[in-house]
Amino acid sequence: MEPILVYGYPAGTSMGLVAALEWLGQPYKLCRVDMLAEMREPVYTRINPRVETPVLITDQSRPLTETMAIAAYLEARDTEQRISFDPLSPEADRMHQLMGFLNTGFTGAFTPLWVALELPEPDPEFEAALRRFGRKAGRAS
């Protein structure tokens, strides 16, 4: 079986993994899931009960969640070093540092967006607080 990357829309952040899969040059499939509707369905929660993307269904049919874990999985299978570097090199250290920043600091700045998108009903006061929080978080990074 080919690995399957399940990624979310709208505003999912899995395109870096799609690029890595492309550059890796090994067969894979993509599956898009609506983050505001389909992810709450039992068919998805069986794959990831945390109701998040991305999820990689490995070639062994095992779901693997979390961007950093999926990236490490791909890196370990990059025998030709198409997406990675010698594991003991400064380049590998820098790559891991940048990946960590993108996955935590950068992506974390979008928390107010995710919360606002997932509100079950409009709440203008709360949305205004989210905007204030987002602006302050954006300046701190």
A tleap script that builds the chain and sets N, CA, C and O, in Angstrom:
source leaprc.protein.ff14SB
mol = sequence {
  NMET GLU PRO ILE LEU VAL TYR GLY TYR PRO
  ALA GLY THR SER MET GLY LEU VAL ALA ALA
  LEU GLU TRP LEU GLY GLN PRO TYR LYS LEU
  CYS ARG VAL ASP MET LEU ALA GLU MET ARG
  GLU PRO VAL TYR THR ARG ILE ASN PRO ARG
  VAL GLU THR PRO VAL LEU ILE THR ASP GLN
  SER ARG PRO LEU THR GLU THR MET ALA ILE
  ALA ALA TYR LEU GLU ALA ARG ASP THR GLU
  GLN ARG ILE SER PHE ASP PRO LEU SER PRO
  GLU ALA ASP ARG MET HIE GLN LEU MET GLY
  PHE LEU ASN THR GLY PHE THR GLY ALA PHE
  THR PRO LEU TRP VAL ALA LEU GLU LEU PRO
  GLU PRO ASP PRO GLU PHE GLU ALA ALA LEU
  ARG ARG PHE GLY ARG LYS ALA GLY ARG ALA
  CSER
}
set mol.1.N position { 0.830 -1.180 0.000 }
set mol.1.CA position { 0.000 0.000 0.000 }
set mol.1.C position { 0.879 1.250 0.000 }
set mol.1.O position { 1.912 1.297 0.669 }
set mol.2.N position { 0.465 2.234 -0.740 }
set mol.2.CA position { 1.167 3.519 -0.749 }
set mol.2.C position { 0.737 4.330 0.469 }
set mol.2.O position { -0.425 4.256 0.869 }
set mol.3.N position { 1.645 5.104 1.070 }
set mol.3.CA position { 1.244 5.984 2.168 }
set mol.3.C position { 0.209 6.995 1.686 }
set mol.3.O position { 0.213 7.396 0.522 }
set mol.4.N position { -0.666 7.397 2.584 }
set mol.4.CA position { -1.701 8.385 2.275 }
set mol.4.C position { -1.552 9.531 3.259 }
set mol.4.O position { -1.586 9.313 4.470 }
set mol.5.N position { -1.388 10.755 2.756 }
set mol.5.CA position { -1.347 11.931 3.614 }
set mol.5.C position { -2.737 12.559 3.622 }
set mol.5.O position { -3.252 12.985 2.588 }
set mol.6.N position { -3.326 12.606 4.802 }
set mol.6.CA position { -4.623 13.264 4.986 }
set mol.6.C position { -4.317 14.698 5.419 }
set mol.6.O position { -3.670 14.928 6.440 }
set mol.7.N position { -4.796 15.654 4.623 }
set mol.7.CA position { -4.538 17.061 4.919 }
set mol.7.C position { -5.860 17.808 4.985 }
set mol.7.O position { -6.858 17.377 4.408 }
set mol.8.N position { -5.859 18.930 5.690 }
set mol.8.CA position { -7.086 19.666 5.914 }
set mol.8.C position { -7.234 20.909 5.073 }
set mol.8.O position { -6.255 21.497 4.612 }
set mol.9.N position { -8.492 21.297 4.882 }
set mol.9.CA position { -8.843 22.571 4.260 }
set mol.9.C position { -10.089 23.078 4.959 }
set mol.9.O position { -10.820 22.222 5.456 }
set mol.10.N position { -10.420 24.311 5.061 }
set mol.10.CA position { -9.603 25.417 4.574 }
set mol.10.C position { -8.461 25.711 5.542 }
set mol.10.O position { -8.527 25.351 6.718 }
set mol.11.N position { -7.460 26.339 5.063 }
set mol.11.CA position { -6.356 26.854 5.875 }
set mol.11.C position { -5.545 25.785 6.590 }
set mol.11.O position { -5.000 26.046 7.662 }
set mol.12.N position { -5.455 24.592 6.024 }
set mol.12.CA position { -4.584 23.571 6.595 }
set mol.12.C position { -3.130 23.936 6.373 }
set mol.12.O position { -2.820 24.771 5.524 }
set mol.13.N position { -2.235 23.316 7.129 }
set mol.13.CA position { -0.822 23.680 7.027 }
set mol.13.C position { 0.045 22.477 6.669 }
set mol.13.O position { 1.157 22.343 7.179 }
set mol.14.N position { -0.443 21.620 5.815 }
set mol.14.CA position { 0.281 20.388 5.489 }
set mol.14.C position { 1.059 20.457 4.181 }
set mol.14.O position { 1.634 19.453 3.760 }
set mol.15.N position { 1.090 21.605 3.536 }
set mol.15.CA position { 1.721 21.668 2.212 }
set mol.15.C position { 3.223 21.414 2.263 }
set mol.15.O position { 3.792 20.954 1.273 }
set mol.16.N position { 3.878 21.696 3.371 }
set mol.16.CA position { 5.295 21.361 3.507 }
set mol.16.C position { 5.508 19.855 3.426 }
set mol.16.O position { 6.486 19.390 2.839 }
set mol.17.N position { 4.589 19.097 4.017 }
set mol.17.CA position { 4.684 17.637 3.938 }
set mol.17.C position { 4.402 17.146 2.519 }
set mol.17.O position { 5.022 16.188 2.057 }
set mol.18.N position { 3.470 17.800 1.831 }
set mol.18.CA position { 3.201 17.434 0.432 }
set mol.18.C position { 4.462 17.678 -0.400 }
set mol.18.O position { 4.833 16.844 -1.226 }
set mol.19.N position { 5.121 18.817 -0.184 }
set mol.19.CA position { 6.363 19.107 -0.911 }
set mol.19.C position { 7.417 18.054 -0.596 }
set mol.19.O position { 8.105 17.581 -1.500 }
set mol.20.N position { 7.554 17.682 0.676 }
set mol.20.CA position { 8.542 16.666 1.057 }
set mol.20.C position { 8.237 15.335 0.388 }
set mol.20.O position { 9.151 14.653 -0.077 }
set mol.21.N position { 6.967 14.956 0.333 }
set mol.21.CA position { 6.594 13.707 -0.339 }
set mol.21.C position { 6.926 13.763 -1.831 }
set mol.21.O position { 7.395 12.779 -2.403 }
set mol.22.N position { 6.682 14.905 -2.451 }
set mol.22.CA position { 7.015 15.065 -3.867 }
set mol.22.C position { 8.516 14.916 -4.087 }
set mol.22.O position { 8.954 14.155 -4.950 }
set mol.23.N position { 9.299 15.647 -3.301 }
set mol.23.CA position { 10.752 15.620 -3.459 }
set mol.23.C position { 11.337 14.258 -3.111 }
set mol.23.O position { 12.363 13.863 -3.663 }
set mol.24.N position { 10.690 13.541 -2.200 }
set mol.24.CA position { 11.167 12.220 -1.810 }
set mol.24.C position { 11.150 11.269 -3.008 }
set mol.24.O position { 11.981 10.366 -3.112 }
set mol.25.N position { 10.190 11.487 -3.908 }
set mol.25.CA position { 10.149 10.698 -5.140 }
set mol.25.C position { 9.626 9.291 -4.960 }
set mol.25.O position { 9.864 8.435 -5.813 }
set mol.26.N position { 8.916 9.026 -3.867 }
set mol.26.CA position { 8.318 7.712 -3.644 }
set mol.26.C position { 6.807 7.839 -3.792 }
set mol.26.O position { 6.255 8.912 -3.549 }
set mol.27.N position { 6.125 6.756 -4.190 }
set mol.27.CA position { 4.670 6.839 -4.391 }
set mol.27.C position { 3.932 7.183 -3.097 }
set mol.27.O position { 4.310 6.739 -2.013 }
set mol.28.N position { 2.880 7.977 -3.232 }
set mol.28.CA position { 2.005 8.330 -2.119 }
set mol.28.C position { 0.674 8.816 -2.693 }
set mol.28.O position { 0.553 9.075 -3.891 }
set mol.29.N position { -0.307 8.932 -1.824 }
set mol.29.CA position { -1.610 9.471 -2.209 }
set mol.29.C position { -1.969 10.579 -1.236 }
set mol.29.O position { -1.455 10.641 -0.120 }
set mol.30.N position { -2.875 11.465 -1.687 }
set mol.30.CA position { -3.387 12.539 -0.850 }
set mol.30.C position { -4.875 12.333 -0.611 }
set mol.30.O position { -5.594 11.825 -1.472 }
set mol.31.N position { -5.321 12.734 0.565 }
set mol.31.CA position { -6.744 12.708 0.891 }
set mol.31.C position { -7.072 14.010 1.613 }
set mol.31.O position { -6.526 14.289 2.680 }
set mol.32.N position { -7.954 14.796 1.034 }
set mol.32.CA position { -8.332 16.089 1.615 }
set mol.32.C position { -9.549 15.909 2.518 }
set mol.32.O position { -10.492 15.200 2.169 }
set mol.33.N position { -9.516 16.561 3.685 }
set mol.33.CA position { -10.631 16.475 4.619 }
set mol.33.C position { -11.053 17.889 5.008 }
set mol.33.O position { -10.209 18.751 5.253 }
set mol.34.N position { -12.349 18.117 5.062 }
set mol.34.CA position { -12.899 19.405 5.462 }
set mol.34.C position { -12.750 19.539 6.971 }
set mol.34.O position { -13.388 18.814 7.735 }
set mol.35.N position { -11.897 20.478 7.396 }
set mol.35.CA position { -11.583 20.633 8.814 }
set mol.35.C position { -12.768 21.135 9.629 }
set mol.35.O position { -12.791 20.966 10.848 }
set mol.36.N position { -13.745 21.743 8.981 }
set mol.36.CA position { -14.879 22.306 9.713 }
set mol.36.C position { -16.077 21.373 9.736 }
set mol.36.O position { -17.068 21.670 10.403 }
set mol.37.N position { -16.015 20.255 9.027 }
set mol.37.CA position { -17.176 19.362 8.993 }
set mol.37.C position { -16.760 17.893 9.083 }
set mol.37.O position { -17.063 17.217 10.066 }
set mol.38.N position { -16.075 17.410 8.069 }
set mol.38.CA position { -15.766 15.976 7.977 }
set mol.38.C position { -14.906 15.453 9.120 }
set mol.38.O position { -15.018 14.281 9.481 }
set mol.39.N position { -14.047 16.299 9.700 }
set mol.39.CA position { -13.145 15.815 10.745 }
set mol.39.C position { -13.890 15.402 12.011 }
set mol.39.O position { -13.340 14.676 12.839 }
set mol.40.N position { -15.112 15.846 12.169 }
set mol.40.CA position { -15.895 15.497 13.361 }
set mol.40.C position { -16.702 14.210 13.163 }
set mol.40.O position { -17.364 13.737 14.087 }
set mol.41.N position { -16.640 13.661 11.977 }
set mol.41.CA position { -17.379 12.425 11.676 }
set mol.41.C position { -16.634 11.216 12.230 }
set mol.41.O position { -15.404 11.223 12.278 }
set mol.42.N position { -17.358 10.173 12.652 }
set mol.42.CA position { -16.721 8.968 13.212 }
set mol.42.C position { -15.671 8.342 12.293 }
set mol.42.O position { -14.674 7.799 12.769 }
set mol.43.N position { -15.890 8.416 10.989 }
set mol.43.CA position { -14.926 7.828 10.058 }
set mol.43.C position { -13.555 8.493 10.204 }
set mol.43.O position { -12.530 7.830 10.043 }
set mol.44.N position { -13.524 9.804 10.510 }
set mol.44.CA position { -12.247 10.490 10.706 }
set mol.44.C position { -11.736 10.328 12.133 }
set mol.44.O position { -10.538 10.131 12.339 }
set mol.45.N position { -12.613 10.405 13.106 }
set mol.45.CA position { -12.147 10.322 14.495 }
set mol.45.C position { -11.545 8.961 14.808 }
set mol.45.O position { -10.788 8.832 15.770 }
set mol.46.N position { -11.865 7.945 14.016 }
set mol.46.CA position { -11.187 6.645 14.185 }
set mol.46.C position { -9.725 6.746 13.763 }
set mol.46.O position { -8.866 6.049 14.303 }
set mol.47.N position { -9.452 7.605 12.806 }
set mol.47.CA position { -8.077 7.801 12.342 }
set mol.47.C position { -7.320 8.696 13.316 }
set mol.47.O position { -6.191 8.387 13.695 }
set mol.48.N position { -7.938 9.803 13.721 }
set mol.48.CA position { -7.304 10.729 14.656 }
set mol.48.C position { -8.353 11.298 15.609 }
set mol.48.O position { -9.046 12.256 15.267 }
set mol.49.N position { -8.473 10.717 16.792 }
set mol.49.CA position { -9.457 11.191 17.768 }
set mol.49.C position { -9.231 12.632 18.223 }
set mol.49.O position { -10.144 13.251 18.771 }
set mol.50.N position { -8.031 13.179 18.006 }
set mol.50.CA position { -7.760 14.578 18.359 }
set mol.50.C position { -8.385 15.541 17.359 }
set mol.50.O position { -8.373 16.752 17.582 }
set mol.51.N position { -8.926 15.029 16.266 }
set mol.51.CA position { -9.633 15.825 15.265 }
set mol.51.C position { -8.725 16.925 14.702 }
set mol.51.O position { -9.080 18.104 14.681 }
set mol.52.N position { -7.553 16.501 14.251 }
set mol.52.CA position { -6.597 17.427 13.647 }
set mol.52.C position { -5.989 16.788 12.405 }
set mol.52.O position { -6.073 15.578 12.197 }
set mol.53.N position { -5.378 17.632 11.592 }
set mol.53.CA position { -4.570 17.171 10.472 }
set mol.53.C position { -3.178 17.724 10.700 }
set mol.53.O position { -3.004 18.675 11.463 }
set mol.54.N position { -2.200 17.149 10.058 }
set mol.54.CA position { -2.219 16.046 9.107 }
set mol.54.C position { -2.173 14.689 9.812 }
set mol.54.O position { -1.871 14.569 11.000 }
set mol.55.N position { -2.493 13.677 9.005 }
set mol.55.CA position { -2.323 12.283 9.401 }
set mol.55.C position { -1.694 11.573 8.212 }
set mol.55.O position { -2.144 11.730 7.077 }
set mol.56.N position { -0.662 10.800 8.474 }
set mol.56.CA position { -0.086 9.947 7.441 }
set mol.56.C position { -0.514 8.523 7.742 }
set mol.56.O position { -0.234 7.999 8.821 }
set mol.57.N position { -1.190 7.898 6.792 }
set mol.57.CA position { -1.472 6.470 6.894 }
set mol.57.C position { -0.277 5.801 6.232 }
set mol.57.O position { -0.098 5.896 5.018 }
set mol.58.N position { 0.533 5.130 7.026 }
set mol.58.CA position { 1.786 4.576 6.508 }
set mol.58.C position { 1.525 3.416 5.555 }
set mol.58.O position { 0.396 2.948 5.410 }
set mol.59.N position { 2.593 2.967 4.913 }
set mol.59.CA position { 2.467 1.823 4.007 }
set mol.59.C position { 2.128 0.541 4.770 }
set mol.59.O position { 1.827 -0.482 4.154 }
set mol.60.N position { 2.172 0.587 6.100 }
set mol.60.CA position { 1.761 -0.531 6.950 }
set mol.60.C position { 0.349 -0.308 7.502 }
set mol.60.O position { -0.078 -1.009 8.420 }
set mol.61.N position { -0.377 0.672 6.942 }
set mol.61.CA position { -1.755 1.025 7.342 }
set mol.61.C position { -1.855 1.559 8.764 }
set mol.61.O position { -2.907 1.449 9.394 }
set mol.62.N position { -0.777 2.134 9.271 }
set mol.62.CA position { -0.756 2.683 10.626 }
set mol.62.C position { -0.882 4.198 10.546 }
set mol.62.O position { -0.110 4.840 9.835 }
set mol.63.N position { -1.853 4.789 11.272 }
set mol.63.CA position { -1.945 6.252 11.260 }
set mol.63.C position { -0.842 6.880 12.098 }
set mol.63.O position { -0.576 6.450 13.220 }
set mol.64.N position { -0.210 7.893 11.543 }
set mol.64.CA position { 0.834 8.642 12.237 }
set mol.64.C position { 0.411 10.102 12.208 }
set mol.64.O position { 0.190 10.665 11.135 }
set mol.65.N position { 0.298 10.721 13.384 }
set mol.65.CA position { -0.154 12.101 13.466 }
set mol.65.C position { 1.002 13.007 13.867 }
set mol.65.O position { 2.073 12.540 14.255 }
set mol.66.N position { 0.769 14.291 13.768 }
set mol.66.CA position { 1.692 15.361 14.139 }
set mol.66.C position { 2.729 15.601 13.035 }
set mol.66.O position { 3.441 14.689 12.616 }
set mol.67.N position { 2.787 16.826 12.592 }
set mol.67.CA position { 3.663 17.221 11.494 }
set mol.67.C position { 5.109 16.800 11.718 }
set mol.67.O position { 5.743 16.255 10.815 }
set mol.68.N position { 5.633 17.048 12.913 }
set mol.68.CA position { 7.041 16.728 13.177 }
set mol.68.C position { 7.295 15.223 13.132 }
set mol.68.O position { 8.341 14.789 12.650 }
set mol.69.N position { 6.356 14.431 13.625 }
set mol.69.CA position { 6.515 12.975 13.582 }
set mol.69.C position { 6.464 12.471 12.143 }
set mol.69.O position { 7.225 11.580 11.766 }
set mol.70.N position { 5.578 13.035 11.348 }
set mol.70.CA position { 5.474 12.642 9.946 }
set mol.70.C position { 6.744 13.044 9.197 }
set mol.70.O position { 7.262 12.270 8.393 }
set mol.71.N position { 7.244 14.251 9.460 }
set mol.71.CA position { 8.486 14.706 8.811 }
set mol.71.C position { 9.647 13.789 9.183 }
set mol.71.O position { 10.459 13.441 8.326 }
set mol.72.N position { 9.733 13.394 10.451 }
set mol.72.CA position { 10.810 12.488 10.879 }
set mol.72.C position { 10.663 11.121 10.213 }
set mol.72.O position { 11.661 10.503 9.842 }
set mol.73.N position { 9.439 10.651 10.060 }
set mol.73.CA position { 9.166 9.386 9.376 }
set mol.73.C position { 9.676 9.459 7.931 }
set mol.73.O position { 10.342 8.540 7.454 }
set mol.74.N position { 9.358 10.560 7.244 }
set mol.74.CA position { 9.807 10.720 5.857 }
set mol.74.C position { 11.326 10.844 5.787 }
set mol.74.O position { 11.962 10.257 4.911 }
set mol.75.N position { 11.899 11.602 6.704 }
set mol.75.CA position { 13.352 11.784 6.725 }
set mol.75.C position { 14.068 10.448 6.905 }
set mol.75.O position { 15.086 10.195 6.261 }
set mol.76.N position { 13.540 9.600 7.776 }
set mol.76.CA position { 14.173 8.296 8.030 }
set mol.76.C position { 14.120 7.390 6.803 }
set mol.76.O position { 14.913 6.455 6.691 }
set mol.77.N position { 13.203 7.655 5.893 }
set mol.77.CA position { 13.063 6.835 4.694 }
set mol.77.C position { 13.699 7.492 3.464 }
set mol.77.O position { 13.559 6.995 2.347 }
set mol.78.N position { 14.385 8.593 3.675 }
set mol.78.CA position { 15.016 9.349 2.600 }
set mol.78.C position { 16.427 8.819 2.357 }
set mol.78.O position { 17.413 9.481 2.681 }
set mol.79.N position { 16.512 7.641 1.796 }
set mol.79.CA position { 17.810 6.982 1.608 }
set mol.79.C position { 18.721 7.736 0.648 }
set mol.79.O position { 19.943 7.611 0.732 }
set mol.80.N position { 18.151 8.511 -0.254 }
set mol.80.CA position { 18.956 9.273 -1.215 }
set mol.80.C position { 19.202 10.710 -0.764 }
set mol.80.O position { 19.796 11.493 -1.505 }
set mol.81.N position { 18.760 11.063 0.424 }
set mol.81.CA position { 18.869 12.407 0.977 }
set mol.81.C position { 18.367 13.473 0.005 }
set mol.81.O position { 19.048 14.459 -0.277 }
set mol.82.N position { 17.169 13.245 -0.491 }
set mol.82.CA position { 16.526 14.205 -1.376 }
set mol.82.C position { 15.838 15.316 -0.585 }
set mol.82.O position { 15.702 16.435 -1.079 }
set mol.83.N position { 15.401 15.008 0.651 }
set mol.83.CA position { 14.705 16.003 1.477 }
set mol.83.C position { 15.431 16.247 2.796 }
set mol.83.O position { 14.946 17.003 3.638 }
set mol.84.N position { 16.578 15.621 2.984 }
set mol.84.CA position { 17.260 15.737 4.267 }
set mol.84.C position { 18.774 15.828 4.053 }
set mol.84.O position { 19.266 15.871 2.926 }
set mol.85.N position { 19.478 15.854 5.166 }
set mol.85.CA position { 20.933 15.958 5.146 }
set mol.85.C position { 21.510 14.829 5.987 }
set mol.85.O position { 20.772 14.102 6.653 }
set mol.86.N position { 22.825 14.685 5.954 }
set mol.86.CA position { 23.504 13.759 6.853 }
set mol.86.C position { 23.012 14.077 8.265 }
set mol.86.O position { 23.101 15.226 8.697 }
set mol.87.N position { 22.492 13.075 8.996 }
set mol.87.CA position { 21.895 13.338 10.314 }
set mol.87.C position { 22.827 14.033 11.308 }
set mol.87.O position { 22.342 14.681 12.235 }
set mol.88.N position { 24.128 13.923 11.149 }
set mol.88.CA position { 25.063 14.537 12.090 }
set mol.88.C position { 25.611 15.876 11.609 }
set mol.88.O position { 26.525 16.424 12.224 }
set mol.89.N position { 25.069 16.403 10.526 }
set mol.89.CA position { 25.601 17.626 9.930 }
set mol.89.C position { 24.937 18.881 10.511 }
set mol.89.O position { 23.823 18.822 11.031 }
set mol.90.N position { 25.639 20.012 10.414 }
set mol.90.CA position { 25.029 21.289 10.820 }
set mol.90.C position { 23.784 21.608 9.980 }
set mol.90.O position { 22.849 22.239 10.474 }
set mol.91.N position { 23.773 21.174 8.714 }
set mol.91.CA position { 22.610 21.417 7.854 }
set mol.91.C position { 21.375 20.696 8.398 }
set mol.91.O position { 20.275 21.249 8.374 }
set mol.92.N position { 21.550 19.467 8.888 }
set mol.92.CA position { 20.421 18.727 9.475 }
set mol.92.C position { 19.937 19.427 10.740 }
set mol.92.O position { 18.733 19.529 10.978 }
set mol.93.N position { 20.874 19.908 11.547 }
set mol.93.CA position { 20.493 20.638 12.759 }
set mol.93.C position { 19.672 21.880 12.405 }
set mol.93.O position { 18.642 22.150 13.023 }
set mol.94.N position { 20.134 22.621 11.417 }
set mol.94.CA position { 19.423 23.841 10.993 }
set mol.94.C position { 18.053 23.498 10.430 }
set mol.94.O position { 17.079 24.193 10.717 }
set mol.95.N position { 17.961 22.432 9.629 }
set mol.95.CA position { 16.675 22.015 9.078 }
set mol.95.C position { 15.705 21.691 10.211 }
set mol.95.O position { 14.548 22.108 10.164 }
set mol.96.N position { 16.153 20.957 11.222 }
set mol.96.CA position { 15.279 20.599 12.346 }
set mol.96.C position { 14.873 21.840 13.141 }
set mol.96.O position { 13.747 21.934 13.630 }
set mol.97.N position { 15.792 22.780 13.263 }
set mol.97.CA position { 15.481 24.028 13.959 }
set mol.97.C position { 14.386 24.794 13.220 }
set mol.97.O position { 13.430 25.261 13.838 }
set mol.98.N position { 14.522 24.922 11.908 }
set mol.98.CA position { 13.511 25.632 11.118 }
set mol.98.C position { 12.171 24.896 11.136 }
set mol.98.O position { 11.116 25.523 11.234 }
set mol.99.N position { 12.216 23.583 11.043 }
set mol.99.CA position { 10.969 22.807 11.094 }
set mol.99.C position { 10.275 22.995 12.446 }
set mol.99.O position { 9.055 23.141 12.508 }
set mol.100.N position { 11.052 22.992 13.514 }
set mol.100.CA position { 10.490 23.203 14.844 }
set mol.100.C position { 9.830 24.564 14.964 }
set mol.100.O position { 8.732 24.680 15.508 }
set mol.101.N position { 10.500 25.603 14.454 }
set mol.101.CA position { 9.916 26.946 14.489 }
set mol.101.C position { 8.620 27.003 13.690 }
set mol.101.O position { 7.612 27.520 14.172 }
set mol.102.N position { 8.647 26.475 12.475 }
set mol.102.CA position { 7.436 26.511 11.647 }
set mol.102.C position { 6.287 25.768 12.316 }
set mol.102.O position { 5.136 26.197 12.242 }
set mol.103.N position { 6.602 24.658 12.964 }
set mol.103.CA position { 5.559 23.829 13.561 }
set mol.103.C position { 5.049 24.371 14.892 }
set mol.103.O position { 3.939 24.031 15.302 }
set mol.104.N position { 5.830 25.204 15.578 }
set mol.104.CA position { 5.397 25.700 16.880 }
set mol.104.C position { 5.158 27.205 16.847 }
set mol.104.O position { 4.010 27.648 16.871 }
set mol.105.N position { 6.215 27.983 16.794 }
set mol.105.CA position { 6.088 29.434 16.862 }
set mol.105.C position { 5.263 30.030 15.739 }
set mol.105.O position { 4.337 30.800 15.994 }
set mol.106.N position { 5.581 29.692 14.521 }
set mol.106.CA position { 4.879 30.272 13.375 }
set mol.106.C position { 3.434 29.807 13.320 }
set mol.106.O position { 2.520 30.629 13.255 }
set mol.107.N position { 3.220 28.502 13.347 }
set mol.107.CA position { 1.863 27.959 13.258 }
set mol.107.C position { 1.042 28.367 14.473 }
set mol.107.O position { -0.154 28.630 14.352 }
set mol.108.N position { 1.673 28.423 15.645 }
set mol.108.CA position { 0.963 28.822 16.854 }
set mol.108.C position { 0.388 30.219 16.772 }
set mol.108.O position { -0.612 30.515 17.427 }
set mol.109.N position { 1.004 31.091 15.975 }
set mol.109.CA position { 0.497 32.453 15.817 }
set mol.109.C position { -0.880 32.467 15.155 }
set mol.109.O position { -1.589 33.471 15.222 }
set mol.110.N position { -1.263 31.364 14.518 }
set mol.110.CA position { -2.555 31.290 13.849 }
set mol.110.C position { -3.658 30.722 14.747 }
set mol.110.O position { -4.778 30.510 14.281 }
set mol.111.N position { -3.359 30.475 16.024 }
set mol.111.CA position { -4.345 29.918 16.935 }
set mol.111.C position { -5.656 30.710 16.936 }
set mol.111.O position { -6.725 30.103 16.887 }
set mol.112.N position { -5.607 32.047 16.992 }
set mol.112.CA position { -6.880 32.779 16.974 }
set mol.112.C position { -7.712 32.497 15.720 }
set mol.112.O position { -8.940 32.445 15.791 }
set mol.113.N position { -7.051 32.315 14.578 }
set mol.113.CA position { -7.777 31.999 13.341 }
set mol.113.C position { -8.500 30.672 13.479 }
set mol.113.O position { -9.683 30.572 13.151 }
set mol.114.N position { -7.791 29.637 13.968 }
set mol.114.CA position { -8.424 28.319 14.104 }
set mol.114.C position { -9.617 28.404 15.047 }
set mol.114.O position { -10.685 27.864 14.760 }
set mol.115.N position { -9.430 29.085 16.173 }
set mol.115.CA position { -10.515 29.193 17.159 }
set mol.115.C position { -11.706 29.910 16.536 }
set mol.115.O position { -12.842 29.460 16.686 }
set mol.116.N position { -11.467 31.012 15.842 }
set mol.116.CA position { -12.560 31.762 15.215 }
set mol.116.C position { -13.275 30.926 14.159 }
set mol.116.O position { -14.501 30.968 14.061 }
set mol.117.N position { -12.523 30.170 13.372 }
set mol.117.CA position { -13.143 29.329 12.338 }
set mol.117.C position { -14.020 28.238 12.930 }
set mol.117.O position { -15.010 27.832 12.321 }
set mol.118.N position { -13.660 27.765 14.112 }
set mol.118.CA position { -14.370 26.639 14.702 }
set mol.118.C position { -15.484 27.048 15.662 }
set mol.118.O position { -16.101 26.184 16.284 }
set mol.119.N position { -15.755 28.356 15.797 }
set mol.119.CA position { -16.840 28.782 16.672 }
set mol.119.C position { -18.169 28.221 16.156 }
set mol.119.O position { -18.477 28.355 14.972 }
set mol.120.N position { -18.955 27.596 17.035 }
set mol.120.CA position { -20.230 27.042 16.577 }
set mol.120.C position { -21.237 28.124 16.191 }
set mol.120.O position { -22.079 27.909 15.319 }
set mol.121.N position { -21.148 29.293 16.843 }
set mol.121.CA position { -22.037 30.415 16.531 }
set mol.121.C position { -21.223 31.701 16.575 }
set mol.121.O position { -20.243 31.784 17.315 }
set mol.122.N position { -21.616 32.709 15.790 }
set mol.122.CA position { -20.896 33.982 15.841 }
set mol.122.C position { -20.914 34.570 17.254 }
set mol.122.O position { -21.927 34.517 17.951 }
set mol.123.N position { -19.783 35.127 17.655 }
set mol.123.CA position { -19.648 35.751 18.977 }
set mol.123.C position { -18.739 36.964 18.800 }
set mol.123.O position { -17.526 36.860 18.985 }
set mol.124.N position { -19.317 38.121 18.443 }
set mol.124.CA position { -18.511 39.306 18.115 }
set mol.124.C position { -17.520 39.709 19.204 }
set mol.124.O position { -16.388 40.078 18.892 }
set mol.125.N position { -17.922 39.645 20.475 }
set mol.125.CA position { -16.997 40.025 21.550 }
set mol.125.C position { -15.791 39.096 21.601 }
set mol.125.O position { -14.648 39.542 21.711 }
set mol.126.N position { -16.063 37.809 21.519 }
set mol.126.CA position { -14.975 36.827 21.567 }
set mol.126.C position { -14.083 36.950 20.338 }
set mol.126.O position { -12.860 36.857 20.442 }
set mol.127.N position { -14.698 37.159 19.170 }
set mol.127.CA position { -13.920 37.328 17.943 }
set mol.127.C position { -13.025 38.565 18.036 }
set mol.127.O position { -11.891 38.539 17.556 }
set mol.128.N position { -13.515 39.644 18.645 }
set mol.128.CA position { -12.692 40.840 18.831 }
set mol.128.C position { -11.521 40.525 19.761 }
set mol.128.O position { -10.401 40.980 19.528 }
set mol.129.N position { -11.777 39.745 20.816 }
set mol.129.CA position { -10.688 39.350 21.727 }
set mol.129.C position { -9.662 38.487 20.997 }
set mol.129.O position { -8.460 38.627 21.224 }
set mol.130.N position { -10.125 37.602 20.127 }
set mol.130.CA position { -9.211 36.767 19.344 }
set mol.130.C position { -8.342 37.626 18.429 }
set mol.130.O position { -7.147 37.370 18.283 }
set mol.131.N position { -8.946 38.646 17.814 }
set mol.131.CA position { -8.163 39.543 16.954 }
set mol.131.C position { -7.098 40.280 17.765 }
set mol.131.O position { -5.957 40.410 17.323 }
set mol.132.N position { -7.477 40.766 18.964 }
set mol.132.CA position { -6.488 41.447 19.826 }
set mol.132.C position { -5.367 40.488 20.202 }
set mol.132.O position { -4.192 40.850 20.147 }
set mol.133.N position { -5.729 39.266 20.585 }
set mol.133.CA position { -4.727 38.264 20.948 }
set mol.133.C position { -3.803 37.976 19.772 }
set mol.133.O position { -2.584 37.920 19.935 }
set mol.134.N position { -4.384 37.791 18.582 }
set mol.134.CA position { -3.592 37.501 17.384 }
set mol.134.C position { -2.631 38.617 17.038 }
set mol.134.O position { -1.484 38.363 16.669 }
set mol.135.N position { -3.092 39.856 17.156 }
set mol.135.CA position { -2.205 40.994 16.863 }
set mol.135.C position { -1.032 41.046 17.830 }
set mol.135.O position { 0.106 41.283 17.425 }
set mol.136.N position { -1.315 40.823 19.121 }
set mol.136.CA position { -0.234 40.844 20.122 }
set mol.136.C position { 0.722 39.665 19.904 }
set mol.136.O position { 1.939 39.830 19.991 }
set mol.137.N position { 0.185 38.500 19.625 }
set mol.137.CA position { 1.048 37.317 19.390 }
set mol.137.C position { 1.906 37.529 18.156 }
set mol.137.O position { 3.069 37.125 18.138 }
set mol.138.N position { 1.352 38.156 17.120 }
set mol.138.CA position { 2.099 38.421 15.896 }
set mol.138.C position { 3.263 39.356 16.120 }
set mol.138.O position { 4.308 39.209 15.487 }
set mol.139.N position { 3.099 40.318 17.016 }
set mol.139.CA position { 4.191 41.257 17.315 }
set mol.139.C position { 5.262 40.616 18.177 }
set mol.139.O position { 6.432 40.992 18.096 }
set mol.140.N position { 4.874 39.648 19.007 }
set mol.140.CA position { 5.846 39.026 19.913 }
set mol.140.C position { 6.770 38.076 19.178 }
set mol.140.O position { 7.857 37.778 19.672 }
set mol.141.N position { 6.362 37.581 17.988 }
set mol.141.CA position { 7.203 36.588 17.324 }
set mol.141.C position { 8.255 37.177 16.494 }
set mol.141.O position { 9.035 36.451 15.878 }
savepdb mol mol.pdb
quit
